[in-house]
Amino acid sequence: MIGQWLTPLQAPLATAFYRRCGSKEKAKGDERIAVLRNPTQQIVAVLRLAPKGEHWLLRALLVDPAYRRQGLALHLLQFIDAAVAEPIWCYPYPHLHGLYQRAGYQAQTSAPAPILAPYQAYCRKQPLLLMWRPPSV
């Protein structure tokens, strides 16, 4: 499967995918949205990059349940890594630490204010990790 970027006008396709998979996530037009499609062009994995100053916040990486355990999440993370030079931050659940680590993300204890403030708010509801992928050179 090949990764591709959706245009802002195609953002509703990502939202429809989330709904089909039982998620309440909603894609926004100012985000960069990466997808993987199966051979029939159906979206089977999505992630969103939300702009946060000079950084990107990775949001809502989701793989269709029928396609899980095939390495698609890692494949999608590698796709964005090749296309995005700026730092990418994420707040994964602790059980996903290994996946993000394999994709080159590193655990952090601090972050720029536009990244740290939402992270601290999310952590009040559930335990999350703070990780980032350094800028590509």
Phi and psi in degrees as GROMACS dihedral restraints (atoms count N, CA, C in turn):
[ dihedral_restraints ]
;  ai    aj    ak    al  type     phi  dphi    fc
    3     4     5     6     1  -109.0    20    10
    4     5     6     7     1   134.7    20    10
    6     7     8     9     1   -75.8    20    10
    7     8     9    10     1   149.2    20    10
    9    10    11    12     1  -150.1    20    10
   10    11    12    13     1   157.3    20    10
   12    13    14    15     1   -96.2    20    10
   13    14    15    16     1   138.6    20    10
   15    16    17    18     1   -85.5    20    10
   16    17    18    19     1   149.8    20    10
   18    19    20    21     1   -79.6    20    10
   19    20    21    22     1   162.4    20    10
   21    22    23    24     1   -55.6    20    10
   22    23    24    25     1   -34.8    20    10
   24    25    26    27     1   -69.8    20    10
   25    26    27    28     1   -19.0    20    10
   27    28    29    30     1   -91.8    20    10
   28    29    30    31     1     0.4    20    10
   30    31    32    33     1   -52.1    20    10
   31    32    33    34     1   -37.2    20    10
   33    34    35    36     1   -59.4    20    10
   34    35    36    37     1   -23.3    20    10
   36    37    38    39     1   -64.4    20    10
   37    38    39    40     1   -38.9    20    10
   39    40    41    42     1   -67.3    20    10
   40    41    42    43     1   -42.3    20    10
   42    43    44    45     1   -61.4    20    10
   43    44    45    46     1   -41.9    20    10
   45    46    47    48     1   -63.0    20    10
   46    47    48    49     1   -39.0    20    10
   48    49    50    51     1   -61.6    20    10
   49    50    51    52     1   -47.4    20    10
   51    52    53    54     1   -57.1    20    10
   52    53    54    55     1   -44.9    20    10
   54    55    56    57     1   -62.1    20    10
   55    56    57    58     1   -43.5    20    10
   57    58    59    60     1   -59.3    20    10
   58    59    60    61     1   -31.2    20    10
   60    61    62    63     1   -93.8    20    10
   61    62    63    64     1     6.7    20    10
   63    64    65    66     1    85.4    20    10
   64    65    66    67     1    15.1    20    10
   66    67    68    69     1  -100.4    20    10
   67    68    69    70     1   150.0    20    10
   69    70    71    72     1   -93.4    20    10
   70    71    72    73     1     5.3    20    10
   72    73    74    75     1   -59.8    20    10
   73    74    75    76     1   150.1    20    10
   75    76    77    78     1  -135.8    20    10
   76    77    78    79     1   122.1    20    10
   78    79    80    81     1   -74.4    20    10
   79    80    81    82     1   147.4    20    10
   81    82    83    84     1  -118.5    20    10
   82    83    84    85     1   151.8    20    10
   84    85    86    87     1   -66.2    20    10
   85    86    87    88     1   -21.7    20    10
   87    88    89    90     1   -88.3    20    10
   88    89    90    91     1    -0.1    20    10
   90    91    92    93     1   -91.6    20    10
   91    92    93    94     1   155.1    20    10
   93    94    95    96     1   -91.9    20    10
   94    95    96    97     1   124.7    20    10
   96    97    98    99     1  -117.2    20    10
   97    98    99   100     1   120.8    20    10
   99   100   101   102     1  -106.8    20    10
  100   101   102   103     1   141.4    20    10
  102   103   104   105     1  -136.3    20    10
  103   104   105   106     1   158.6    20    10
  105   106   107   108     1  -117.6    20    10
  106   107   108   109     1   139.9    20    10
  108   109   110   111     1  -120.1    20    10
  109   110   111   112     1   149.1    20    10
  111   112   113   114     1   -81.2    20    10
  112   113   114   115     1   178.5    20    10
  114   115   116   117     1   -59.6    20    10
  115   116   117   118     1   -22.1    20    10
  117   118   119   120     1   -91.5    20    10
  118   119   120   121     1     9.5    20    10
  120   121   122   123     1    74.0    20    10
  121   122   123   124     1    12.3    20    10
  123   124   125   126     1   -76.7    20    10
  124   125   126   127     1   135.5    20    10
  126   127   128   129     1   -68.1    20    10
  127   128   129   130     1   130.0    20    10
  129   130   131   132     1  -121.2    20    10
  130   131   132   133     1    -8.3    20    10
  132   133   134   135     1  -156.8    20    10
  133   134   135   136     1   144.5    20    10
  135   136   137   138     1  -142.1    20    10
  136   137   138   139     1   146.1    20    10
  138   139   140   141     1  -145.1    20    10
  139   140   141   142     1   155.7    20    10
  141   142   143   144     1  -123.2    20    10
  142   143   144   145     1   144.4    20    10
  144   145   146   147     1  -115.1    20    10
  145   146   147   148     1   114.8    20    10
  147   148   149   150     1   -95.5    20    10
  148   149   150   151     1   133.7    20    10
  150   151   152   153     1   -70.5    20    10
  151   152   153   154     1   133.1    20    10
  153   154   155   156     1  -137.7    20    10
  154   155   156   157     1    82.9    20    10
  156   157   158   159     1    65.1    20    10
  157   158   159   160     1  -125.3    20    10
  159   160   161   162     1   -89.0    20    10
  160   161   162   163     1    10.4    20    10
  162   163   164   165     1  -122.0    20    10
  163   164   165   166     1   170.2    20    10
  165   166   167   168     1  -121.5    20    10
  166   167   168   169     1   142.4    20    10
  168   169   170   171     1  -109.5    20    10
  169   170   171   172     1   116.6    20    10
  171   172   173   174     1   -75.1    20    10
  172   173   174   175     1   126.8    20    10
  174   175   176   177     1  -129.3    20    10
  175   176   177   178     1   143.8    20    10
  177   178   179   180     1    52.2    20    10
  178   179   180   181     1    52.7    20    10
  180   181   182   183     1   -70.5    20    10
  181   182   183   184     1   121.7    20    10
  183   184   185   186     1  -141.8    20    10
  184   185   186   187     1   134.2    20    10
  186   187   188   189     1  -113.3    20    10
  187   188   189   190     1   135.8    20    10
  189   190   191   192     1   -52.1    20    10
  190   191   192   193     1   132.7    20    10
  192   193   194   195     1   -53.0    20    10
  193   194   195   196     1   -32.7    20    10
  195   196   197   198     1   -70.5    20    10
  196   197   198   199     1   -14.0    20    10
  198   199   200   201     1  -115.0    20    10
  199   200   201   202     1     8.2    20    10
  201   202   203   204     1   -72.3    20    10
  202   203   204   205     1   161.7    20    10
  204   205   206   207     1    65.2    20    10
  205   206   207   208     1    30.2    20    10
  207   208   209   210     1  -121.8    20    10
  208   209   210   211     1     7.1    20    10
  210   211   212   213     1    82.4    20    10
  211   212   213   214     1    13.5    20    10
  213   214   215   216     1   -70.1    20    10
  214   215   216   217     1   -35.8    20    10
  216   217   218   219     1   -62.8    20    10
  217   218   219   220     1   -45.6    20    10
  219   220   221   222     1   -63.6    20    10
  220   221   222   223     1   -40.7    20    10
  222   223   224   225     1   -59.9    20    10
  223   224   225   226     1   -42.7    20    10
  225   226   227   228     1   -68.3    20    10
  226   227   228   229     1   -38.8    20    10
  228   229   230   231     1   -63.4    20    10
  229   230   231   232     1   -39.2    20    10
  231   232   233   234     1   -68.0    20    10
  232   233   234   235     1   -35.0    20    10
  234   235   236   237     1   -60.6    20    10
  235   236   237   238     1   -48.0    20    10
  237   238   239   240     1   -70.8    20    10
  238   239   240   241     1   -32.1    20    10
  240   241   242   243     1   -58.2    20    10
  241   242   243   244     1   -40.1    20    10
  243   244   245   246     1   -72.6    20    10
  244   245   246   247     1   -19.6    20    10
  246   247   248   249     1  -106.8    20    10
  247   248   249   250     1   -16.5    20    10
  249   250   251   252     1  -120.1    20    10
  250   251   252   253     1   116.5    20    10
  252   253   254   255     1   -85.0    20    10
  253   254   255   256     1   -27.5    20    10
  255   256   257   258     1   -72.4    20    10
  256   257   258   259     1   161.4    20    10
  258   259   260   261     1   -60.1    20    10
  259   260   261   262     1   142.5    20    10
  261   262   263   264     1  -121.1    20    10
  262   263   264   265     1   128.2    20    10
  264   265   266   267     1  -109.4    20    10
  265   266   267   268     1   156.1    20    10
  267   268   269   270     1  -153.7    20    10
  268   269   270   271     1   161.9    20    10
  270   271   272   273     1  -123.7    20    10
  271   272   273   274     1    71.2    20    10
  273   274   275   276     1   -76.2    20    10
  274   275   276   277     1   157.8    20    10
  276   277   278   279     1   -65.4    20    10
  277   278   279   280     1   148.8    20    10
  279   280   281   282     1   -54.1    20    10
  280   281   282   283     1   -35.0    20    10
  282   283   284   285     1   -70.1    20    10
  283   284   285   286     1   -10.0    20    10
  285   286   287   288     1   -99.1    20    10
  286   287   288   289     1     6.4    20    10
  288   289   290   291     1   -53.3    20    10
  289   290   291   292     1   -46.7    20    10
  291   292   293   294     1   -61.2    20    10
  292   293   294   295     1   -41.0    20    10
  294   295   296   297     1   -58.9    20    10
  295   296   297   298     1   -50.8    20    10
  297   298   299   300     1   -67.8    20    10
  298   299   300   301     1   -35.4    20    10
  300   301   302   303     1   -63.3    20    10
  301   302   303   304     1   -42.3    20    10
  303   304   305   306     1   -62.2    20    10
  304   305   306   307     1   -27.6    20    10
  306   307   308   309     1   -87.3    20    10
  307   308   309   310     1     4.1    20    10
  309   310   311   312     1    96.1    20    10
  310   311   312   313     1     8.5    20    10
  312   313   314   315     1   -84.3    20    10
  313   314   315   316     1   148.5    20    10
  315   316   317   318     1  -123.1    20    10
  316   317   318   319     1   139.7    20    10
  318   319   320   321     1   -66.3    20    10
  319   320   321   322     1   143.4    20    10
  321   322   323   324     1  -132.1    20    10
  322   323   324   325     1   158.7    20    10
  324   325   326   327     1  -112.2    20    10
  325   326   327   328     1   -10.3    20    10
  327   328   329   330     1  -144.8    20    10
  328   329   330   331     1   163.9    20    10
  330   331   332   333     1  -160.0    20    10
  331   332   333   334     1   165.1    20    10
  333   334   335   336     1   -60.5    20    10
  334   335   336   337     1   152.0    20    10
  336   337   338   339     1   -50.9    20    10
  337   338   339   340     1   -43.9    20    10
  339   340   341   342     1   -63.8    20    10
  340   341   342   343     1   -19.6    20    10
  342   343   344   345     1   -94.0    20    10
  343   344   345   346     1   -42.4    20    10
  345   346   347   348     1   -70.0    20    10
  346   347   348   349     1   -40.6    20    10
  348   349   350   351     1   -59.8    20    10
  349   350   351   352     1   -50.1    20    10
  351   352   353   354     1   -64.3    20    10
  352   353   354   355     1   -35.8    20    10
  354   355   356   357     1   -58.6    20    10
  355   356   357   358     1   -47.8    20    10
  357   358   359   360     1   -62.5    20    10
  358   359   360   361     1   -36.9    20    10
  360   361   362   363     1   -66.2    20    10
  361   362   363   364     1   -44.1    20    10
  363   364   365   366     1   -62.2    20    10
  364   365   366   367     1   -38.8    20    10
  366   367   368   369     1   -66.3    20    10
  367   368   369   370     1   -19.8    20    10
  369   370   371   372     1   -68.5    20    10
  370   371   372   373     1   -22.5    20    10
  372   373   374   375     1   -98.3    20    10
  373   374   375   376     1   -31.1    20    10
  375   376   377   378     1  -160.5    20    10
  376   377   378   379     1   153.9    20    10
  378   379   380   381     1   -75.2    20    10
  379   380   381   382     1   127.6    20    10
  381   382   383   384     1  -134.0    20    10
  382   383   384   385     1   159.8    20    10
  384   385   386   387     1   -96.8    20    10
  385   386   387   388     1   156.7    20    10
  387   388   389   390     1  -111.2    20    10
  388   389   390   391     1   115.6    20    10
  390   391   392   393     1  -134.0    20    10
  391   392   393   394     1   157.1    20    10
  393   394   395   396     1  -145.8    20    10
  394   395   396   397     1   156.4    20    10
  396   397   398   399     1  -110.0    20    10
  397   398   399   400     1   117.0    20    10
  399   400   401   402     1   -58.5    20    10
  400   401   402   403     1   161.0    20    10
  402   403   404   405     1   -62.1    20    10
  403   404   405   406     1   143.6    20    10
  405   406   407   408     1   -76.7    20    10
  406   407   408   409     1   148.4    20    10
